[in-house]
């Protein structure tokens, strides 16, 4: 994978590639990166890269000419001309107006040969750059950042770790969003901290009991913090029989409002079975 990042402040990005797991991935040749300073492609004596927007309004917009020249130098394809561009590359622009960035999208992007990432500043960039060069406009969340570099690092961090051999595959199997659930709570030494003890099951050495406890906690945590993921998982058929049963039990135990049709069926079936067991 190669990351090409276009920015007015490439030093922000450079620091990330020089530390921790990313630095190891770069040294092993798994990841390559190239930083392009957009200001280097401004042709006036002041190296101007922004100007006031047509139609008025607050703030400044990044000029299209320096960005266009920087993108073409980086290997981006001009959609209107239908020419140029590095094979296997995708141009990404980070914007609050873009499609939401998800783990599923991260997996797709991690399979690309090259991501050319354009970092915006000020009030954003001229729309014509998006029309001519951008393949994927992405938002990292429903909030506004002053730094496109910060958003770019979110994309980079979420994708490079999914590239083969960067991280051990088993470390990715039970993460949040894998299988439609959040990750279970985790504990390490000491066994007792501030009077709080590690759950006994994790000290038992019984692998199947630990696995069951972790799956139950995944369901409880997801219901409490991200019930939308449960609804989405039901719609997409992501859950196995064990998980579906745990969801039903957790909903009943917590007296949570039951909204989806599938949960309504579970609750009716549970009540019917419970009455039969009690001989009612």
C-alpha positions as CSV (number, residue, x, y, z in Angstrom):
1,X,0.0,0.0,0.0
2,X,1.2,3.5,-0.8
3,X,-0.2,6.6,0.8
4,X,0.2,9.9,-1.0
5,X,-0.9,12.8,1.1
6,X,-1.4,16.3,-0.3
7,X,-1.3,19.0,2.4
8,X,-0.4,22.6,3.2
9,X,1.3,21.2,6.4
10,X,2.9,17.9,5.4
11,X,5.0,17.9,8.6
12,X,1.9,17.0,10.6
13,X,1.6,13.8,8.6
14,X,5.3,13.0,8.5
15,X,5.4,12.6,12.3
16,X,2.8,9.8,12.1
17,X,4.8,7.7,9.7
18,X,7.9,7.9,11.9
19,X,6.6,6.2,15.0
20,X,5.2,3.0,16.5
21,X,3.7,0.2,14.3
22,X,3.5,2.4,11.2
23,X,7.3,3.1,11.3
24,X,7.9,-0.7,11.4
25,X,5.5,-1.2,8.5
26,X,7.4,1.4,6.5
27,X,10.8,-0.1,7.4
28,X,9.6,-3.6,6.4
29,X,8.4,-2.2,3.0
30,X,4.8,-3.1,3.6
31,X,3.7,0.6,3.5
32,X,5.1,3.4,1.4
33,X,4.3,7.1,1.8
34,X,4.8,10.3,-0.1
35,X,4.0,13.8,1.1
36,X,3.2,16.5,-1.3
37,X,3.2,20.2,-0.2
38,X,0.4,21.9,-2.1
39,X,2.1,25.3,-1.6
40,X,5.0,24.1,-3.8
41,X,2.6,24.2,-6.8
42,X,1.5,27.8,-6.3
43,X,3.0,29.9,-9.0
44,X,2.7,33.5,-7.7
45,X,5.5,35.0,-5.7
46,X,3.6,34.7,-2.4
47,X,2.8,31.0,-3.0
48,X,-0.9,31.8,-2.4
49,X,-3.2,28.8,-2.0
50,X,-6.5,30.4,-0.9
51,X,-8.9,33.2,-1.8
52,X,-12.4,34.5,-1.0
53,X,-15.4,32.4,-2.3
54,X,-17.6,33.7,-5.1
55,X,-20.9,34.8,-3.8
56,X,-19.5,36.0,-0.6
57,X,-19.4,34.3,2.8
58,X,-17.1,33.9,5.7
59,X,-13.6,32.3,5.4
60,X,-11.4,31.4,2.5
61,X,-11.3,28.6,0.0
62,X,-8.3,26.7,-1.3
63,X,-7.5,27.7,-4.8
64,X,-8.0,25.0,-7.5
65,X,-4.8,25.7,-9.6
66,X,-2.2,24.6,-7.0
67,X,-4.3,21.6,-5.9
68,X,-4.9,20.5,-9.5
69,X,-1.2,20.7,-10.3
70,X,-0.3,18.9,-7.1
71,X,-2.8,16.1,-7.8
72,X,-1.6,15.6,-11.4
73,X,2.0,15.5,-10.1
74,X,0.9,12.9,-7.6
75,X,-0.7,10.7,-10.3
76,X,-4.4,11.6,-10.0
77,X,-6.6,11.1,-13.0
78,X,-8.4,14.0,-14.6
79,X,-12.0,12.7,-14.9
80,X,-13.0,15.2,-17.6
81,X,-9.9,14.6,-19.8
82,X,-10.1,10.8,-19.1
83,X,-6.4,10.5,-19.1
84,X,-3.5,10.2,-16.7
85,X,-3.6,8.7,-13.2
86,X,-1.7,5.9,-11.5
87,X,-3.2,2.5,-12.0
88,X,-4.8,1.1,-8.8
89,X,-4.9,4.5,-7.1
90,X,-7.9,6.2,-5.6
91,X,-8.2,9.9,-4.8
92,X,-9.9,10.7,-1.5
93,X,-11.0,14.1,-0.2
94,X,-11.9,14.5,3.5
95,X,-15.0,16.5,4.0
96,X,-18.0,16.7,6.4
97,X,-20.1,16.4,3.3
98,X,-18.7,13.0,2.4
99,X,-19.9,9.5,2.8
100,X,-19.5,8.2,6.4
101,X,-16.3,6.4,7.1
102,X,-16.9,2.9,8.5
103,X,-14.9,-0.2,9.3
104,X,-16.4,-1.8,6.2
105,X,-15.1,1.1,4.0
106,X,-11.7,0.9,5.8
107,X,-11.4,-2.8,4.7
108,X,-12.2,-1.8,1.1
109,X,-9.7,1.0,1.0
110,X,-7.0,-1.2,2.6
111,X,-7.2,-3.4,-0.5
112,X,-6.2,-0.5,-2.8
113,X,-2.7,-0.2,-4.2
114,X,-2.5,3.5,-3.5
115,X,-4.6,6.1,-1.7
116,X,-4.1,9.7,-2.7
117,X,-5.5,11.7,0.1
118,X,-6.3,15.4,-0.2
119,X,-6.3,17.4,3.0
120,X,-8.5,20.5,3.0
121,X,-8.1,23.7,5.1
122,X,-10.0,26.9,5.8
123,X,-13.6,26.6,4.4
124,X,-12.6,23.7,2.1
125,X,-11.7,23.5,-1.6
126,X,-13.1,24.6,-4.9
127,X,-15.9,22.2,-6.0
128,X,-14.3,21.9,-9.5
129,X,-11.4,20.0,-7.9
130,X,-13.8,17.5,-6.5
131,X,-15.6,17.1,-9.8
132,X,-12.4,16.7,-11.8
133,X,-10.2,14.5,-9.6
134,X,-11.9,13.1,-6.5
135,X,-13.0,9.4,-6.5
136,X,-14.3,9.2,-3.0
137,X,-15.4,12.1,-0.7
138,X,-15.3,10.8,2.9
139,X,-16.4,12.1,6.3
140,X,-14.9,10.8,9.5
141,X,-17.8,12.0,11.6
142,X,-20.6,14.4,12.0
143,X,-18.4,17.3,13.3
144,X,-16.1,19.9,11.7
145,X,-12.3,19.9,11.9
146,X,-10.0,22.8,11.1
147,X,-7.4,20.3,9.9
148,X,-7.9,18.0,7.0
149,X,-4.6,16.4,8.2
150,X,-6.3,15.1,11.3
151,X,-9.1,13.4,9.3
152,X,-6.5,12.0,6.8
153,X,-4.7,10.3,9.7
154,X,-7.9,8.6,10.8
155,X,-8.2,7.1,7.3
156,X,-4.5,6.1,7.3
157,X,-4.6,4.6,10.7
158,X,-7.8,2.6,10.1
159,X,-6.6,1.2,6.8
160,X,-2.9,0.4,7.2
161,X,-3.5,-1.9,10.2
162,X,-5.8,-4.1,8.0
163,X,-3.0,-4.7,5.4
164,X,-1.6,-8.2,5.5
165,X,1.2,-8.8,7.9
166,X,1.1,-5.4,9.6
167,X,-0.8,-6.8,12.6
168,X,-1.4,-10.5,13.4
169,X,-4.7,-11.7,12.0
170,X,-6.0,-13.0,15.3
171,X,-5.7,-9.5,16.8
172,X,-8.3,-8.3,14.3
173,X,-10.8,-11.1,14.7
174,X,-12.6,-9.8,17.9
175,X,-12.3,-6.1,17.5
176,X,-15.2,-3.6,17.7
177,X,-17.5,-3.8,14.6
178,X,-16.3,-7.3,13.7
179,X,-19.4,-9.4,13.4
180,X,-21.6,-6.3,14.1
181,X,-20.7,-5.9,17.8
182,X,-18.5,-3.8,20.0
183,X,-15.4,-5.4,21.6
184,X,-15.8,-7.0,25.1
185,X,-14.2,-5.4,28.2
186,X,-10.6,-6.3,28.8
187,X,-8.4,-6.5,31.9
188,X,-4.7,-7.0,32.8
189,X,-2.6,-7.0,36.0
190,X,-3.1,-6.3,38.8
191,X,-5.9,-8.7,39.7
192,X,-7.3,-6.0,42.1
193,X,-7.2,-2.3,41.4
194,X,-8.8,0.3,43.5
195,X,-10.9,-2.5,45.1
196,X,-12.2,-3.6,41.7
197,X,-11.5,-7.2,40.8
198,X,-10.9,-8.9,37.5
199,X,-14.0,-11.1,36.7
200,X,-13.5,-14.6,38.1
201,X,-14.2,-16.2,34.8
202,X,-11.1,-14.6,33.2
203,X,-9.0,-16.2,35.9
204,X,-10.5,-19.7,35.5
205,X,-8.5,-20.9,32.6
206,X,-11.7,-22.4,31.1
207,X,-11.5,-21.2,27.5
208,X,-15.1,-22.0,26.5
209,X,-16.5,-20.2,29.6
210,X,-14.3,-17.2,28.8
211,X,-15.5,-17.2,25.2
212,X,-19.1,-17.3,26.3
213,X,-18.6,-14.5,28.8
214,X,-16.9,-12.3,26.2
215,X,-19.7,-12.8,23.7
216,X,-22.3,-11.9,26.4
217,X,-20.4,-8.8,27.3
218,X,-20.1,-7.8,23.6
219,X,-23.9,-8.0,23.3
220,X,-24.5,-6.1,26.6
221,X,-22.0,-3.3,25.7
222,X,-23.4,-2.9,22.2
223,X,-27.0,-2.7,23.4
224,X,-26.0,-0.1,26.0
225,X,-23.7,2.1,23.9
226,X,-24.6,1.4,20.2
227,X,-28.1,-0.2,19.9
228,X,-28.1,1.0,16.3
229,X,-25.5,-1.7,15.6
230,X,-27.8,-4.4,16.9
231,X,-30.6,-3.2,14.6
232,X,-28.2,-3.1,11.6
233,X,-26.8,-6.5,12.4
234,X,-30.3,-8.0,12.6
235,X,-31.2,-6.5,9.2
236,X,-28.0,-7.7,7.6
237,X,-28.2,-11.2,9.2
238,X,-24.8,-10.8,10.9
239,X,-25.6,-12.7,14.1
240,X,-25.4,-16.4,14.7
241,X,-27.9,-18.3,16.9
242,X,-25.8,-17.8,20.1
243,X,-25.6,-14.1,19.6
244,X,-29.3,-13.8,18.7
245,X,-30.2,-15.6,21.9
246,X,-28.0,-13.4,24.0
247,X,-29.6,-10.3,22.5
248,X,-33.0,-11.6,23.4
249,X,-31.9,-12.4,27.0
250,X,-30.2,-9.1,27.5
251,X,-33.2,-7.1,26.2
252,X,-35.6,-9.0,28.6
253,X,-33.2,-8.7,31.5
254,X,-32.7,-4.9,31.0
255,X,-36.5,-4.3,30.3
256,X,-35.4,-2.3,27.2
257,X,-37.9,-1.1,24.7
258,X,-38.3,-3.7,22.0
259,X,-38.6,-2.0,18.7
260,X,-37.6,-4.3,15.9
261,X,-39.9,-7.1,14.6
262,X,-37.3,-9.8,15.3
263,X,-37.0,-8.7,19.0
264,X,-40.8,-8.6,19.3
265,X,-40.9,-12.2,18.1
266,X,-38.2,-13.2,20.6
267,X,-40.0,-11.6,23.5
268,X,-43.3,-13.2,22.6
269,X,-41.7,-16.6,22.3
270,X,-39.8,-16.1,25.5
271,X,-42.9,-15.3,27.4
272,X,-44.8,-18.3,25.9
273,X,-42.0,-20.7,26.8
274,X,-41.7,-19.2,30.3
275,X,-45.5,-19.7,30.9
276,X,-45.2,-23.3,29.7
277,X,-42.2,-24.0,32.0
278,X,-44.2,-22.6,34.9
279,X,-47.3,-24.7,34.0
280,X,-49.4,-21.6,33.4
